[in-house]
Amino acid sequence: MDEVKVFCPATIANVSCGFDVLGVALDSVGDEMVVRKIPKKGVFITKIEGQNLPLEAEKNVAGVAGFALLEKADYKGGFEIEINKKIKPGSGIGSSAASSTGAVWAMNHLLGNPFSKTDLVTFAMEGERLASDVAHADNVAPALFGNFTLVRSYTPLDIVPIKAPEELFATVIHPQIEIKTSDSRRILKTTLTMQTAIKQWGNLGGLIAGLLQNDYELIGRSLEDHIVEPIRSILIPGFDRVKKASLDAGALGAGISGSGPSIFALSRGRQNAEKVARAMKKVYETIGVEHDVHVSKINHEGVRII
């Protein structure tokens, strides 16, 4: 096989209480990429549709992640990449992660899968470094593994996949503004009180326990963020109103998706998730904010061939 076409899922990072260590993959929205082997050494991006992004591989997250893999691969040739970019950059649902993971997953597949998924995470993190100045894994890990993933450790890298309950659905609303991850990280505090840390640890542990036990009420109680949301939410128009509307409509919980501006909610069942979507839309229609809405089941596979 010399060519493959893949779906690269959008992701929700942090999931309220797991800043930089927790993420989940979505199934209904993502990029599409075509990757092919070529005799010429290197990584070459030949086409980008949907968004105005650089074709120069050194300036594109897919290219940078691809170079990281190629440097470690026993392969004398190279790769061409075509990207159909369906996730808007700066949307908060893992746009850079989708391109980075799609590139390295497809390249690895064409080489006969010499690298593990954890290896691929390390390569894709280099794309994240280009996008946000920080090589974080909370988007790329779920995009590659599917489901929820916990980054137990960065040094050494230790990824723990966590299967999502079958009835868990996500609703994401994206106000049509862009917040760069690098900018949203700069405003965060670098110290916190012990009391705040204890609250956050409790919620993270509670969320993981809720996922493992299929305890939807525990999942909902644990979707609280005492560290990032109070600061980043001021950058998102109507955040408090959208969150309240989501909870009033029956969501288990809601919060900021990644660095924002997207807002996510988790619900039990598609019907509830659709109801939450309507409530979110009503808020932004009332205050006059253009937006996109996605309702998605959890992606259990990660990047896949299409």
C-alpha positions in Angstrom: 0.0 0.0 0.0 1.4 3.4 -1.1 -1.5 5.6 -0.2 -4.2 5.9 2.5 -7.1 8.2 3.4 -7.8 8.8 7.0 -10.3 10.5 9.3 -8.6 12.5 12.1 -11.0 13.2 15.0 -11.6 16.4 16.8 -11.0 16.2 20.5 -12.0 17.9 23.8 -9.0 18.5 26.0 -8.9 19.0 29.7 -12.6 17.9 30.1 -12.9 20.5 32.9 -10.8 18.9 35.7 -7.9 17.4 33.8 -5.8 20.3 32.5 -3.1 19.0 30.1 -3.6 15.4 31.1 -7.2 14.4 30.1 -8.9 14.4 26.7 -11.6 12.6 24.7 -12.1 12.0 21.0 -15.2 12.9 19.0 -16.8 11.0 16.2 -18.9 13.4 14.2 -16.3 16.1 13.3 -12.7 15.8 12.2 -10.2 16.4 9.4 -9.6 14.1 6.4 -6.1 13.5 5.1 -4.5 11.6 2.2 -1.0 10.5 2.8 1.2 8.7 0.2 4.7 7.3 0.0 7.1 8.8 -2.5 10.7 8.0 -3.4 12.0 11.5 -2.5 13.1 12.0 1.1 11.1 14.4 3.2 7.6 15.5 4.0 5.6 17.5 1.4 2.2 19.1 1.9 0.7 19.3 -1.6 -2.9 20.5 -1.0 -4.9 22.1 1.8 -8.7 22.6 1.5 -11.0 24.3 3.9 -8.6 26.6 5.7 -5.8 29.0 4.8 -2.7 27.2 6.3 0.9 27.1 5.2 1.9 24.4 2.6 5.5 24.6 3.8 5.9 21.5 5.9 8.3 23.2 8.4 5.5 25.7 9.2 2.6 23.2 9.3 1.9 20.9 12.3 1.3 17.9 10.1 4.7 18.4 8.4 6.5 19.0 11.7 4.9 15.8 13.3 5.8 13.9 10.1 9.4 15.0 10.2 9.6 13.8 13.8 8.5 10.3 12.7 10.6 10.2 9.6 13.7 11.0 11.7 13.2 7.8 13.7 12.0 5.6 10.8 14.1 3.1 8.8 12.8 4.5 5.5 14.8 6.2 2.8 11.8 7.8 1.0 9.3 10.4 2.0 5.6 11.3 2.1 3.1 13.6 0.4 0.2 14.9 2.5 -3.2 16.3 1.4 -5.4 17.9 4.1 -9.1 18.6 4.0 -9.3 20.8 7.0 -12.7 20.6 8.5 -11.7 21.7 12.1 -11.1 25.5 12.3 -7.8 26.5 13.9 -8.2 28.2 17.2 -11.6 26.5 17.8 -10.7 24.6 20.9 -11.5 21.1 19.6 -8.0 20.0 18.6 -7.5 21.4 15.1 -3.7 21.1 15.3 -3.9 17.7 17.0 -6.1 16.3 14.2 -3.5 17.2 11.5 -0.6 16.1 13.6 -2.0 12.7 14.5 -3.5 12.0 11.1 -0.1 12.5 9.5 1.9 10.3 11.8 -0.8 7.6 12.0 -1.0 7.3 8.2 2.7 7.4 7.7 3.1 4.7 10.3 0.4 2.6 8.7 2.1 2.9 5.3 5.4 1.8 6.8 3.8 -1.4 8.3 3.2 0.1 11.8 6.8 0.0 13.2 5.8 2.5 16.0 3.4 2.1 18.9 0.6 4.5 19.5 2.6 6.0 22.4 5.5 6.6 20.0 3.0 8.3 17.6 1.9 10.6 20.5 5.5 11.8 21.0 5.8 12.6 17.3 2.4 14.4 17.2 3.3 16.4 20.2 6.0 18.2 18.1 3.1 19.5 16.0 1.5 20.8 19.2 4.7 22.4 20.1 4.7 24.4 16.9 1.0 25.4 17.4 1.1 26.4 21.1 4.8 26.5 22.1 4.1 23.6 24.5 4.3 19.9 23.5 1.1 18.8 25.3 -0.6 15.4 24.7 -4.2 15.9 26.0 -5.5 16.3 22.4 -3.2 14.0 20.4 -3.5 11.1 22.8 -7.3 10.7 22.5 -7.1 11.4 18.8 -4.7 8.4 18.4 -6.2 6.0 21.1 -9.8 7.0 20.9 -12.1 7.2 23.9 -10.8 9.2 26.9 -7.1 9.2 27.6 -5.2 10.1 30.8 -1.6 11.3 30.5 -0.4 9.9 33.7 3.2 11.1 33.1 5.0 13.2 30.5 8.5 12.1 31.6 8.4 9.2 30.7 5.3 9.5 28.6 2.6 7.2 30.0 -0.8 7.2 28.4 -3.8 5.4 30.0 -6.8 4.7 27.7 -10.2 4.9 29.4 -13.2 3.5 27.6 -16.2 5.8 27.5 -19.6 4.6 28.6 -21.7 3.7 25.6 -24.5 6.3 26.2 -22.1 9.2 26.7 -22.5 12.0 24.1 -20.8 15.3 23.7 -22.3 18.6 22.5 -19.8 21.3 21.5 -20.7 24.9 20.5 -18.1 27.0 18.8 -18.6 30.8 18.8 -17.0 32.2 15.6 -14.0 33.8 17.3 -10.5 32.4 17.4 -8.5 32.0 20.6 -4.9 30.9 20.1 -3.8 28.2 22.5 -0.5 30.0 23.1 -2.3 33.2 24.1 -4.8 31.4 26.4 -1.9 29.6 28.2 -0.1 32.9 29.0 -2.9 34.2 31.1 -3.0 31.2 33.4 -1.7 31.4 37.0 1.4 29.4 37.7 0.7 28.8 41.4 -2.4 27.7 43.2 -3.4 27.0 46.8 -3.4 23.6 48.4 -7.2 23.8 48.9 -7.7 24.5 45.2 -5.4 21.6 44.2 -7.3 19.2 46.5 -10.6 20.1 44.9 -9.2 19.5 41.4 -7.6 16.2 42.3 -10.9 15.0 43.8 -12.8 15.9 40.6 -10.2 14.3 38.3 -10.3 11.1 40.3 -14.1 11.2 40.5 -14.4 11.7 36.7 -12.2 8.7 36.0 -14.0 6.6 38.5 -17.3 7.6 37.0 -16.1 6.6 33.5 -14.9 3.3 34.7 -18.0 2.5 36.6 -20.5 3.9 34.0 -21.7 6.2 36.8 -23.2 9.1 34.9 -24.1 11.1 38.0 -20.5 10.9 39.3 -19.3 12.0 35.9 -21.5 15.0 36.1 -20.5 15.9 39.7 -16.9 15.7 38.7 -17.0 18.1 35.7 -15.8 21.1 37.8 -12.7 23.2 37.0 -11.3 25.3 39.8 -8.1 26.3 38.1 -8.5 27.2 34.4 -12.2 27.9 33.8 -12.4 30.9 36.1 -9.7 32.7 34.1 -10.3 31.5 30.5 -14.1 31.9 30.6 -13.8 35.7 30.5 -12.4 35.3 26.9 -15.6 33.5 25.8 -18.7 35.5 25.0 -21.7 34.4 27.0 -19.9 31.5 28.6 -21.8 31.5 31.9 -25.2 31.7 30.2 -24.3 28.9 27.8 -23.1 26.7 30.6 -26.2 27.3 32.7 -28.5 26.7 29.7 -26.7 23.4 29.1 -27.2 22.2 32.7 -30.8 23.4 32.8 -31.4 21.4 29.6 -30.1 18.2 31.3 -26.4 18.0 30.6 -24.3 16.1 33.1 -21.8 18.9 33.1 -20.2 21.6 30.9 -17.0 23.5 30.5 -14.4 25.0 28.2 -13.2 22.7 25.4 -9.4 22.9 25.5 -8.3 26.5 25.4 -11.6 27.7 24.0 -13.6 29.4 22.7 -15.7 26.2 22.2 -17.9 25.1 25.1 -18.6 21.4 25.6 -21.3 19.5 27.5 -21.5 15.8 28.2 -24.9 14.1 28.3 -26.4 10.7 28.7 -27.9 9.7 25.4 -28.2 11.5 22.0 -31.7 12.9 22.8 -30.4 14.8 25.8 -27.3 15.9 23.9 -29.5 17.3 21.1 -31.7 19.1 23.7 -28.5 20.7 25.1 -27.4 21.7 21.6 -30.7 23.6 21.1 -30.3 25.3 24.5 -26.8 26.4 23.6 -27.8 27.7 20.2 -30.7 29.7 21.8 -28.2 31.6 24.0 -26.0 32.6 21.1 -28.9 33.5 18.8 -30.2 35.7 21.6 -26.9 37.6 22.1 -26.1 37.6 18.4 -23.0 35.4 18.3 -22.4 33.3 15.2 -21.6 29.7 16.0 -21.3 26.1 14.9 -22.8 23.2 17.0 -21.7 19.6 17.0 -23.4 16.6 18.6 -21.2 13.5 18.7 -20.9 10.1 20.3 -17.5 9.3 21.7 -15.0 8.1 19.2 -13.8 4.7 20.4 -11.2 4.1 17.7 -9.3 7.3 17.1 -7.8 8.0 13.7 -9.2 5.5 11.1 -9.1 4.7 7.5 -12.0 5.9 5.3 
